[in-house]
Amino acid sequence: MVNYLLSIFGSELRSVTRSAAVLAAAGILADILSLFRDRLLAADFGASRALDIYYASFRIPDLIYTVSLFFAASTALIPTLLEKFSENNKEAEKFFGNIFSLFFVGTVFMVIAAYFLMPVLMPYFTPGFSVAEQETAINLARILLLSPLLLGLSNLVSSVVQSFRRFYVYAASPLFYNLGIIIGILFLMPKYGLYGIVWGVILGALMHLAIQLPTVFSLGFSITPRLPRISADVIGSLKLSFPRTLGLSLNQIVISVITAMASTMGAGAVSVFNFAANLQSVPLSVIGLSYSVSAFPTMAALYVKNGTKDFLDHFSLALRHIIFWSLPATVLFIVLRAQIVRVVLGAGAFSWLDTRLTAAALLLFSLSILSQGLLMLYIRAFYASGHTYLPVVMNLFSSIVSVASAWWLLNLFKNSLQFRDLFLTLLRVGDISEGGVLVLPLALSLSSVINLFLLAMYFRRTFEIRDISSKIGRSLRDSVVSSAALGVVVYYSLKILARFFDLDTFMGIFAQGFFAGIFGIIFGAIILAFLKNQEFSEFYDAFRDRFWKRLFVVTTEPEKLP
């Protein structure tokens, strides 16, 4: 049995649809674990200052992890590994060893520096915390400094895993990360409090790395630190990774600024923001991340081998499927937001006030499910084609928009009674004075839409895409029509089902939301079938004829990539 599982983890997936299906299935399982993790946290702490401290303690370690991707960004390593393996296996393994050693030295240096500078840095990330609260955040963040080292190593080895299309093991790693955190909450937190949870995070990061190592070793790679050799290939990879790292660092800086703003809005504001962001991340990881990750190696290989035509065809396929899934997911999350929050988080110390604020924040975050999912694909498409700096410029502009709009909206909320009343009334939280935190997800959603618009515009200018524009237009039209119908059916189903279920119980809320969602999905699928939607047909065929019959066929591992 163990050998069978290892052989599945080591098997290769080539089809973008099947690869995305595997990543999506594992993403769903990982998201279930992450939702269970958040439910445990909500039940124990609610939206409280203690949980604010926990979330804020991640900011500096997360920023270091992002900077460490300068050495370990898969978007830079995968194209180089593909090129190396097409020439010589040994040269590819040597290149990986040099990159690994550079990452190890650089990240260890940053971790040590951050450990000693933490008391100086933390007040800038948590200006609304008291001195005692900042001290706790400092201690937690020092423990969490182990996570960028472990997760950065895991990201590094995942570049090999993705290059060889070993998506089973790549998809399994987030499951173990969330499992480690859950172990920390259940078994360590009762004795050690918040410190037990962060040690669970470290355990999860360790398992995230460990699950991928057997596959990497079986492919002939080593992760033994050594004196790195700065070759032309290494310099080239670092040049490719620099803009990606800069772009991701900008995202982390934006989140850190937003967290700092939220820390000044009273106890629980940081928690509400993070709870809603985590809920929105479910469709993003299942849809946008799954398709963009599974498409990236093939897009890179096709661009190197055949130029733009096949590359654009593959890009179009992934883009159409992201639209196909993201629009109905957006509608479902908006209409069912209250049911989602109550089912996932509504336990223990998580109050009705916390529920209403988190549901309103989730609505605003959900407005950007499609734009953020497509951004993941567009960025990887630019990287696959060697256009690395343009996404950074666009990201820099959208980051400035994010911070500026958050600052402007927050000041408007504080100083304009008319705006505050209208804003909170539209979100159905007009009686909650602590609603200022809701301007933050609105600012982030607006900036992601602007970022997508700019990237899409420059993508059209960079590549000739007239042949695929009509397909994308039809896909968008079909998805809008079916999603709108889905939303109407779900909305009225909720009203009808409210007469039959006890909405004061977990099972009643779950049943109401579940059946309303199912009714809407069925009706939306009927609309897509009636419209003869291409993505619906592709998914149906893959599910019926290929997914169940071939998904678990174990293939032999090639000695090198074709």
N, C-alpha and C positions, 0 to 999 in steps of 0.2 A: 504493500500500500504506500509506504514512504517513497519507494523508488518510482511508483506510478505518479505520485503527486509531483515529485521532482522533475519527472520527464514532461509533465504538463507545463510546469513553470518554465522549463527550458525550451519549449516548443516555439515555433515561429509563426507569426500571423502576417500575411501579406495584404489581404483585402482591407481597404480603408473602412468599409462598412462593418466587416467582422471585427477588425481591430477596435474600432470605435465602440462596437457592441460590448466587447470584453472590457474595455476601459470604463464604459458607462455602467455595466453591471457591477464591476468592482467599486466604481465611484458611488453607486447607490448604497452598497454595503458599507463603505467607509462613511458615507453621509449618515446612514442609520446609526452607526456607532457615534459619530460626532453629535448627532441630535440627542442620543441617549446621554452622552457626556454633558451636553448643555442642560438637559433636563435635571441631571443630578446636581449640577452647580446651581441652577435656578431654585431647586427644591431646598437646598441647604442654605443659600445666601440670599435669594431674591435679587432684585436690582439694587444692590447695596454698595456702600463704600468699600467694604472688604473685597468684593468682587471687582470693583473699580481698580483697586490696588493690584489685584492679580492680573487683570488685562493690561494695565499700564506697565507692569514689569516686563512685558514682552517687547516693548518698543525698541530698546537699545539692542538686545540680542537679535531681534528680527532685522534691524538695520545692518548689523555686522554680517548676518547670514547673506543678506542681499549683496553687500559689497564683496563678500567672498566668492560670489558667482563670477567675478572678474576672472577667476581661475577655473571655474567649474560650470559655466553656463552651457547647457546642453545645446542651445541654439547655435553656439559657436563650435562646440566639439564635434557634434554629429556630422556636419558637412566635411570636416577635416578627417574624421575617422573613416567616413565613407570613401573619401579620395585615397587615403592611405591603404585601406584594405583592398582597393581595386588594383594597387601596385604591389604591396609587399606586407605580409602579416607582421613580420618582425618589426618593421619600421613603425607600424601602427601601435604595437605594444610598447615600443620604446617612447614614442610620442606621448602615450597615455601616462607612462611612468614619470616622465618629466613634468607633465601638467599636475599630476597628483602631488609630487614633491613640492612644487611651487605653491599649490593650494595649502598644503599642510603647514609649511613655514609661514606663509602670509597670514593664515587664519589664526594660528597659535599666537602670533605677535599681536594681532588685533584683540584677541580675547584677553590676553594678559594686560594690555594697555587699558582696555575698558574696565577690567576688574578694579584697578587702582583709581581710575578717573570717575567711577560711577557716582560717588558723592557729589562731584562737581556737575556732572551731566544731568542727573535725574531731575533736579528742580526745573530745568528747562522743559522737560517732558510732562511734568505734573505740577504746574503752577498753582492749581487749585487745592492741592493736598496740604495738610498740616505737616509740620516737621516730623512728627511721629509716623504719619502715614508714608511720607517720603522715605524714611528710614527702613520701613518694612519693604517698600518697593525696591530699594537698593539691595537689600539682602536677597530677595527673591530673584532679582535680575542677575545677581552674581552667580547664583546656581544655574540659571537658565543660559549663561554664557557657554555652557557645554553643548547646547543644542545647535548653534550655528556650525560648530565643528563636526558634529555627527551628521546633521542633515546636509551640510555641504559635501561631506564625503559621500553620502547617499546619492545626492544629485550628480556627483561626478561619476560614480559607477553606473547610475541609471542612463548616462549617455551611451555607454557600451550596450546596455540592455536594450535601449530604444533603437540603436543602430542596427542591431541584429533582429529587431522586431520581436523581442521576447516580452511581449506586452502582458503576459500572464503574471510574471514575477513583478514587473513594474507596477501593474495594477494592484497587486497584493500589498505592497509596502505601506500605503496609507492606512490600511486596515490595522496593521500592527502598531502604527503610531497612535491612533485613537484608542486602541486597546490598552496601551501603556498608560495613557492619561486616566482612563477609566479605572484601572488597577490602583492608580494613585489616589483617586477620589474615594473609592470603596474601602481600601485597606490601609492607606497611609494617612489620609486626611483626618480620620477620627482621632488619631494620636498626635499628629504633627501639624494639623491645621493647613494653612495655605502652603506651608513648606512641603507637606506630603504630596500636594497636587503637583507642584513644580518638579519634584523628584519623579513623579509619574510621567511628566513630560519628557524628562531625560531618558527614562526607560523606553518610552515610545520611540524616541529618536534613535536610540540604539537598535531597537528591533527593526525600525524602518531601513536601517543600513544592513543589518545582519541578514535579512531575508533575501537580499539581492546578491550577496557575496558568492554563494555557491555557483550561481550561473556565470558570474563574471570570471571566477577562477576556472570554470570549465571551458571558457573561451580563450584561456591562455593569458589572462591579464594578471598583474600583480599590483598590490597596494602597499608595498613595503617602502617606507620613506628612504630616500637617498639624496645625495647631492644632485640637485637638478642641473640639467644642461640646457642653456638658453639657445635653442636652435632657431633657424628661420621659421620652421613650422610652428614652434611654440609662440614666437613673436606674432606670427600671422593669426594664430588662434586668439591670442590676447587682444589683438586689434579688433577681431570680430566680436569678442565678448564685451569689450569696453562699452560700446554704445548700449548694448542690452543691459549690462549692469547699471549703467547710468540711468537708463529708463526705469528699471525696477527700483533703484535707489530713490528716484524722484517720487515713485508711488509710496514708498515707505516714509519718506519725509512728509508727504501730504497726510498720510494716516497719523503720523506723530503729531503734526500740527493740529489736526482734527481732534485727536485724543487730548492734547493740551487744552484746547477750547472746551471740550466736554468736561474736563476735570474742574472747570470753574463754574459749572452749572448745577452743582449740588450733588449729593450722594445718589448714585444709581445711574447717572447720565452716561458714563463710559460703558456701563454694563448694558444698558438699553441699546446703545449704538452697536456694540459687539454682538449681542444676541441677534439683532435684526440682520446685521451683515453676515453672520454665520448661517442664518436661515436662507438668505438670498444666495449664498455660495453653493447651495445644493444644486439648483438647476445649472449654475455656471460650471461646476465641475463635471456634472453628468453629461452636459451637452457641449458647451463651448470648449472646455478643456479636453474632453475626450476626442472630439473630432479634430481639433487643432494639433494635439499631440500625435495622434495616429497618422495624420496627413503629413506632418512635417518631414520625416525621413524620406518619404516618397517624393515630395515636392523638391527637396534638395537634390535627390538622385536624378530626377527627371530634368531639372534645370541644367545640371552639369552635363547630362548625356544628350538631351534633345533640344535644349533651348526652351522657348516660351510656350509653344503650342500645348504639349502634353502637360506641362507645368500648370498652365491656366485651366486646362480641363479638370485636373485633379483639384485645383483650388476651387473651381466652380462647384464641383461635387460636394466638397466639405461645406462651402458657404451656403449652398441651397439647403443642405440638411440641418445646419445650425439655425437658419431661418425657420425651417419647417418645424423644428422642435421648440425653439425659444419663444416664438409668439404665443402659442397656446400655454406654455409654462408661465409666461408673464401674466396672461389673463387669469389663469388658475390661482396664482399667488396673490393677485390683487383682489379677486372676488372672495377667495377663501382665507384671506390673511388672518382674520380673527380666529377661525377654526384651527388654522395651522399653529398659531402662537399658543392657543389654549391647550391643544393636544400635546404639543412638544414641550412646552415650558410650564404650563399651568399646574404646578404642584408645590406643596410645602410653603416656603416663604415667598414664592412668587405671587404677588398680589394682583387684584383686578386692575389697579392703577398701572402696575408694571405691564400687564397684558395689553392694555389699551395703547400705551405709549409705544411698546414694541411692535404692535400690529400697524400703527401709523407709520413708524419708521420703515417697516417691511414694505409697505405700499410704495414709499418713495424710493427705496432701493430697487424694488421690482421694475420700476420704469426703465432701468438700465440693464436688464437681463440680456436683451438682444444685443445692445451696443457693446457690452463688455464681452459677450461670447464671440462676436465678430471681431473685436479688437484682438483677441487671442490668436485668431486665424490670420488676420492681416499682418500682424507683427511677425509671425512665423513665416508667412509668405515672403515678406520683404527680406528676412534673414536667409531663407532658402535660396533666394536669387542674388544674394550678396549685397543688397541695399540695406546697410546696417544703420546709417546715421539718420535717415529721414524719420523713422519712427521715434527716435529720441527727440528730435526737434519738435515734432507734434506733441509728444508726451510732456515736454517742458512747457509748451504753451498751455496744454490742458491742465497741468499741475498748477500753473500760475492762476488759471481761471478757477480751479477748485478752491485754492486758499483765498483768493480775492472774493469770490462769490460767497464762500462760507463766512468770511469776516463781514462782508456787506450785509448779507441776510441776517446775521446775528445782531448786528447793530440796528438794522431796520426792525427786527423783532423786539428789541429792547426799547426802542425809542418811538415806535409808531404803534399806538394802540389800535388803530384801524387795521393795519396790516396784520398784527398779532391775532386779533379777533377773527379776521377773515381766514387766515391761514389755519388756525386751530379748528375753526368751525368746519372748513372743508374736509379736514381730516377726522372730524367727529370726536375731537378731544378739547372742545372749547372750554370745558370746565376744569381743565388741568393746567395750572399755572407753570408747571415744570416742563412745558412743551418746547422750550427753546432748543433742546437737543435735536429736534426734528428738522431744523434747517440744515443740519450737517449732511444727512443722506441726500437731501434735495440738491445741495451743491455738488456732491460727488456724482450724482446721476446726470446732472446737466453737463458737467465737464466730460464725462465719458461719451455722451452723445456728440459733443463738439469734436472730441478726439477722433471718433469713428468717422465723422463727416470729412475731416481733413485727410485722414489716411486713405479713405475710399477715393477721394478726389485725386490725390496724388498717385494712387495705384492706377487709376484710369489713364493718367498722363504718362506713367512709366511704362505700362504695358498696353498692347492692343487687345482690347477685350470686347470688341463689338459683337463677335460671334457668340459670346456667352451672356451678353446683357439681356437678350430676350428671354433666355431660360431663367435667369435670376428674376426678371420682372414677373414672369408667369408664376414662379414659385412664391414670390412675395404677395402677389394678388390672391392666390389660392389660400395662403396661410392667413392673410388678413380676414378674408371672408369666413373661413372655417373657425378661426379664433373668436371672431365677433359672435358667431352663432353659438359657439361653445360657452362664451361668457354669459350670454342671455339665458341659456338653458340652466347653467349653474346657479345664476342669481335667483331665478324663480324657483328652482328646485330647493334651494335653501329655505325659502319662505314656506313652501308646501311641506317639506320634511320637518320643519320646526313644530308642526302640529302633532307629529307622531313620535318624536324623541324627547326625552328629558334633557334639556340643555344645561341642567345643573350638574350633570355627571360626565365623567370622562368618556364613557362609552356612548352616551347620547351625542356629545359634540363630535366625537370621532365618526359615528355612523352618519350624522347629518352631512358632514363635510365629505366623507368618503363616497357616499351614494350620489350626492350632488355632483361631485367631480366625475364619477363614472358616467352618469347620465350625459354630462356635457362632453366628455371625451368620445362617447359612442356617437353622439349627434355630430360632433366635429368630424369624426372619421367618415360618417355617411356623406357629409358634404364633400370631403376630399375625394371619396370614391366617385361621387356624382360628377365632380369636376375633372376626373381622370388625372389627378395630380401625380406627377412623375415621382416625387420623393415618396409619396405614400405607396406607390406601386413598387418602388425599389426596396423600401423597408419591408413590405409584405412578402415580396419574393425572397428576400434574404432571410427573413424569419421562417418562412415556410419551407423553402427548398435547400437553404444552405446552413443557416445558423444552427438548428438543432442537429442536422446530420453531420456537420463538419467541425463544429466549434471545438469538440473535444477529441478530434483526431490528432494524435501525436506524430509530428513529422520529425525526420532526422535533421540534425543540425549540420548545415553546410560548413565546410572548412573556412570559407570566406564569403563575403557578400558578393553577389553577381555585379 
